Amino acid sequence: MASADILFRPFRLKSLELANRIVMAPMTRTFAPEGVPGAANAAYYQRRAEGGVGLILSEGTVIDRPAARNEPAIPFFHGERALAGWQQVIDAVHAAGGKMGPQLWHTGSTKGQSGWEPEVAVESPSGLLAPDRPRGQTMSEEDIADTVAAFARAAADAQRLGFDTVEIHGAHGYLIDQFFWSGTNKREDRYGGATIRERARLAGEVVAAIRAAVGEDYPLILRVSQWKQQDFGARLAHTPDEMADWLQPLVDAGVDVLHCSQRRFWEPEFPELDGAQGLNFAGWAKKLTGATTISVGSVGLSGEFIAAFGGEASRPEGLERLIERMERDEFDLIAVGRALISDPQWVAKVRAGDSDGLKDFDASALRELV
């Protein structure tokens, strides 16, 4: 294994101080009965803090809107019981010396893998799950205003509970991303439009409302992606100029960190411009906006991460490509997913150069909180 020292440089942004550049990626686990995280959830995150993760981002946690989740055991980030559970989680992480932020989420009109259906109609920009695929109802401007306010309340609660940062989920075909995507946003009011800048209005309002709720020194992360679960080949920005039109207004509204999700972090975002070794999504986002960026996508394991949810296993893989990109300052932080599900000590092993001790990923690990 190549020297991983560069991954263990300290990092500081506003009030957030991290011991290293490794982030635990948000990963839906569906182990919160009635939406309430308990002792098992707290212990799960605490083990990753003990293992040396620099920043833990929680699984998606839903805001206070009807039908904001697409599986029954996804945790809430609202209500007295759920917030008490999250207090237990952040206290456990801090006791282990870790840092953590919740990912705030609204799943829009997406379906979960289990086929579960909420008791009320799902909502989205235009009542679509994907292009030409109706599902649920179109949000009114009142629904949108309530959604913006719910995101801001959740972020304020995160700050009050002692979380170190907060992330907005604006990727992968969920609600905010459905507003970004022309295929699912057919609105003719101020939340729609022919350009990505126009369709980013909702996200900008969410960011601005959160920034007003938490103040200037509290770091705010936004997760974005080109690909959607509804269409792996979808693209919001076909050129750097389009990407700047999409992301720069969100940074201007108050985003500190862009968490740029790719299926494979090593792939160039615009190979037609700069070849096979060109900047990835996070690299381009950093270049265009000047924001701090997190890169993510199949880190540390063979096999593409989407395949894991179809039951495919993966073996540990070298970090040479990651280290090379970190050394050229392409992005600032790297998020790790499946490797940390199977092995809470993954970070400690990487730091020690213990490549033989790294564990395989088996999809059976998704069925329990290890």
Secondary structure, 3 states (H helix, E strand, C coil): CCCCHHHHCCEEECCEEECCCEEECCCCCCCCHHHCCCHHHHHHHHHHHHCCCCEEEEEEEECCCCCCCCCCCCCECCCHHHHHHHHHHHHHHHHCCCCEEEEEECCCCCCCCCCCCCCCCCEECCCEEECCEECCEECCHHHHHHHHHHHHHHHHHHHHHCCCCEEEECCECCHHHHHHCCCCCCCCCCCCCCCHHHHCHHHHHHHHHHHHHHCCCCCEEEEEECCECCECCCCCCCCHHHHHHHHHHHHHHCCCEEEEECCCCCCCCCHHHHCCCCCCHHHHHHHHHCCEEEEECCCCECCCHHHHCCCCCECECCCHHHHHHHHCCCCCEEEECHHHHHCCCHHHHHHHCCHHHCCCECHHHHHCCC
